[in-house]
Amino acid sequence: MKVRDILRLKGGTLYTITPEDSLADAARIMSENDIGSLVVMAHERVVGILTFREVIDAAVKNGGKFDGLSVYRSMDPGPLICTLETELDEVRRMMLGRHARYLPVIDNRQLMGVISFYDVAKTVVDSQNLENKLLKAYIRDWPEDQASSEAQG
């Protein structure tokens, strides 16, 4: 399975912010939309990612306040990225290797979406559930004469 398949199932809602925006605005957008990350865009290019991890870290370092903090000073300027053609197994390795919870998906320098660790886990579980259902159906429909001869043999 590829990232393209996950995005197709997930839908295409994108949440972005600019480096010049305030961290308080970013936190409000994340809270209102129940999301854990914002892709930071400048001149139609991905320049970073801001996750709840960076928001909390910046606020703690600033005495628990957002006053005067910008997205630029708080964002991760070098996020892991993937493409529509990246295989799910590679995404899992990337996320686990860097403890990344969110990966922007880029195609021809254009932001196509964001894959979260939750999206990856859900896809794996859904795939395993389908496989289990198919195996159970296959076993249930096992031909009687083969089952008898294999049990005797």
C-alpha positions in Angstrom: 0.0 0.0 0.0 1.2 3.5 -0.8 0.7 6.9 0.7 -1.6 7.8 -2.1 -4.0 5.1 -0.9 -4.0 6.4 2.7 -4.7 10.0 1.5 -7.6 8.8 -0.7 -9.2 7.1 2.3 -8.4 9.9 4.7 -9.6 12.9 2.6 -7.8 16.0 1.5 -8.3 18.6 4.3 -5.1 20.5 4.8 -4.3 22.9 7.6 -1.4 25.3 7.0 0.1 28.4 8.6 2.9 30.8 7.7 6.2 31.3 9.6 5.1 34.9 10.5 1.9 33.8 12.3 1.9 33.8 16.0 2.2 30.6 18.0 -1.0 31.6 19.9 -2.9 31.6 16.5 -1.3 28.2 15.6 -2.4 26.7 19.0 -5.9 28.1 18.5 -6.2 26.6 15.0 -4.9 23.3 16.2 -7.3 23.2 19.2 -10.4 24.4 17.2 -9.8 21.8 14.5 -8.7 19.0 16.8 -5.5 18.5 14.9 -1.9 17.8 16.0 0.0 19.6 13.3 0.2 22.5 10.9 2.3 22.5 7.8 4.3 25.7 7.6 4.1 27.3 4.2 6.0 30.2 2.6 5.8 31.2 -1.1 3.7 28.0 -1.7 6.5 25.8 -0.4 6.7 23.6 2.7 9.3 25.3 5.0 8.5 23.4 8.2 6.0 21.7 10.4 4.5 22.7 13.7 3.2 20.0 16.0 1.7 20.0 19.4 5.2 18.9 20.6 6.8 22.2 19.4 3.9 24.3 20.7 4.2 22.9 24.2 8.0 23.0 24.2 8.0 26.7 23.1 5.4 27.7 25.7 7.2 25.9 28.5 10.5 27.7 27.5 8.6 31.0 27.5 7.2 30.6 31.0 4.0 29.0 29.9 3.0 31.9 27.7 2.7 32.4 23.9 3.4 36.1 24.1 5.8 37.2 21.4 6.4 33.7 20.0 6.1 33.1 16.3 5.6 30.0 14.3 9.0 30.5 12.7 10.9 30.4 16.1 9.0 27.3 17.2 8.5 25.1 14.0 10.6 22.1 12.9 12.4 23.5 9.8 13.4 20.1 8.6 10.4 17.7 8.7 10.5 14.3 7.3 8.5 14.2 4.1 7.1 11.5 1.8 5.6 11.3 -1.6 2.4 9.8 -2.9 4.4 6.8 -4.1 6.1 6.1 -0.8 5.3 2.6 0.5 3.5 2.2 3.8 6.4 0.1 5.2 8.8 2.9 4.4 6.6 5.5 6.1 6.5 3.3 9.2 10.3 3.0 9.3 10.7 6.7 8.8 8.2 7.6 11.5 9.6 5.2 14.0 13.3 6.1 13.2 12.8 9.8 13.9 9.9 9.6 16.4 7.8 11.6 13.9 4.1 11.7 14.3 3.3 13.6 11.1 4.8 13.6 7.6 3.9 16.1 4.9 3.2 14.5 1.6 4.8 16.3 -1.3 4.2 15.7 -5.0 6.1 17.9 -7.6 6.9 20.4 -4.9 3.2 20.7 -4.0 1.7 19.8 -0.6 -0.8 17.0 -1.1 -1.6 16.2 2.5 -0.2 15.0 5.9 0.1 11.5 7.1 -0.1 10.9 10.8 1.0 8.0 12.9 -2.7 7.4 13.6 -3.4 7.2 9.9 -0.6 4.6 9.4 -1.7 2.6 12.4 -5.4 2.7 11.3 -4.4 1.5 7.8 -2.4 -1.4 9.2 -5.2 -2.5 11.5 -7.8 -2.1 8.7 -5.7 -4.2 6.4 -5.2 -6.9 9.0 -8.9 -7.0 9.7 -9.7 -7.4 6.0 -7.1 -10.2 5.7 -8.5 -12.0 8.8 -12.0 -11.8 7.4 -10.9 -13.2 4.0 -9.0 -16.0 5.7 -11.9 -16.9 7.9 -14.2 -16.9 4.8 -11.8 -19.1 2.9 -11.5 -21.6 5.8 -15.3 -21.7 6.2 -15.7 -22.4 2.5 -13.0 -25.1 2.5 -14.3 -28.0 0.3 -15.4 -31.0 2.3 -13.7 -33.7 0.3 -10.3 -31.9 0.6 -10.7 -31.4 4.3 -11.6 -35.1 4.9 -8.7 -36.4 2.8 -6.2 -34.1 4.4 -7.3 -35.0 7.9 -6.9 -38.8 7.0 -3.6 -38.3 5.2 
